Amino acid sequence: MKPEDLERLLTVEMPFGKYKGRVIADLPGNYLNWFAREGFPHGDLGRLIALMHEIDHNGLEELLTPLRRLKASR
């Protein structure tokens, strides 16, 4: 993981599926768990979804709070 990956979780949107257009950080836990069971997409998108799954699964969503505030103030 690179530090900028946390910021990207708040800007990269899902390009397909039920949650198309929603940023990765706002994907529900059950959807992230589904990817963990069925397989993450290839490439950068899959890497970011896997990272968000780890954050969600381990209860670390607060890591994103300061970044959300910073984004909102822009």
VOSEMI-460461 format. One record per residue (C-alpha): residue number from 1; x, y, z. Coordinates in Angstrom, 3 decimals. Each point is the difference from the previous one (the first is absolute). Example, Ala and Ser with C-alpha at 12.3 -4.5 7.8 and 13.67 -1.06 7.14 Angstrom:
<nodes>
NODE  torkol         x         y         z
NODE       1    12.300    -4.500     7.800
NODE       2     1.370     3.440    -0.660
</nodes>
This chain:
<nodes>
NODE  torkol         x         y         z
NODE       1     0.000     0.000     0.000
NODE       2     1.122     3.499    -0.807
NODE       3    -1.203     2.979     2.070
NODE       4    -1.774     1.462    -3.003
NODE       5    -2.103    -3.183    -0.254
NODE       6    -2.061     1.165     2.987
NODE       7    -0.795     3.223    -1.850
NODE       8    -0.877    -1.952    -3.127
NODE       9    -2.582    -2.010     1.949
NODE      10    -1.935     3.279     0.269
NODE      11     0.299     0.951    -3.671
NODE      12    -0.036    -3.168    -2.128
NODE      13    -3.527    -1.056    -0.900
NODE      14    -1.285    -3.479    -0.722
NODE      15    -0.211    -0.226    -3.786
NODE      16    -2.582    -2.821    -0.091
NODE      17    -2.595    -1.959     1.912
NODE      18    -2.629     0.815     2.566
NODE      19     2.117     2.753     1.554
NODE      20     1.224     1.587    -3.225
NODE      21     0.980     3.630     0.645
NODE      22     0.513    -0.439     3.759
NODE      23     3.513     0.659     1.300
NODE      24     1.860    -3.071     1.250
NODE      25     0.033     1.299     3.607
NODE      26    -3.822     0.038     0.014
NODE      27    -0.540    -3.576    -1.175
NODE      28    -1.954    -2.065     2.529
NODE      29     1.778    -2.717     1.958
NODE      30    -2.097    -2.828    -1.446
NODE      31     1.044     1.027    -3.534
NODE      32     3.656     0.127     1.036
NODE      33    -0.391    -3.448     1.598
NODE      34    -1.516    -1.323    -3.215
NODE      35     3.104     1.091    -1.912
NODE      36     2.212    -1.631     2.646
NODE      37    -1.856    -3.295    -0.524
NODE      38    -0.406     0.145    -3.778
NODE      39     3.217     1.770    -0.949
NODE      40     1.050     3.608    -0.364
NODE      41     0.186     1.590    -3.465
NODE      42     3.407     0.097    -1.610
NODE      43     2.214     3.048     0.132
NODE      44    -0.222     3.207     1.960
NODE      45    -3.749    -0.201     0.615
NODE      46     0.291    -3.439     1.580
NODE      47     2.910     1.143     2.144
NODE      48    -2.029     2.943     1.317
NODE      49    -3.073    -2.134     0.676
NODE      50     2.190    -2.519     1.858
NODE      51     1.478     2.833     2.066
NODE      52    -3.465     1.310     0.860
NODE      53    -1.063    -3.536     0.942
NODE      54     2.926    -0.236     2.449
NODE      55    -0.839     3.408     1.470
NODE      56    -3.681    -0.911     0.377
NODE      57     0.632    -3.528     1.280
NODE      58     2.401     1.231     2.674
NODE      59    -2.157     2.938     1.118
NODE      60     2.489     2.624    -1.155
NODE      61    -2.422     2.325    -1.806
NODE      62     1.121     2.847     2.273
NODE      63     3.227     0.116    -2.022
NODE      64    -2.044     1.666    -2.722
NODE      65    -1.729     2.589     2.215
NODE      66     2.723     2.688    -0.218
NODE      67     0.177    -0.479    -3.760
NODE      68    -3.781     0.304    -0.324
NODE      69     0.119     3.275     1.966
NODE      70     2.822     1.306    -2.155
NODE      71    -1.893    -0.926    -3.165
NODE      72    -3.183     1.690     1.291
NODE      73     1.843     3.218     0.779
NODE      74     1.353     0.345    -3.537
</nodes>
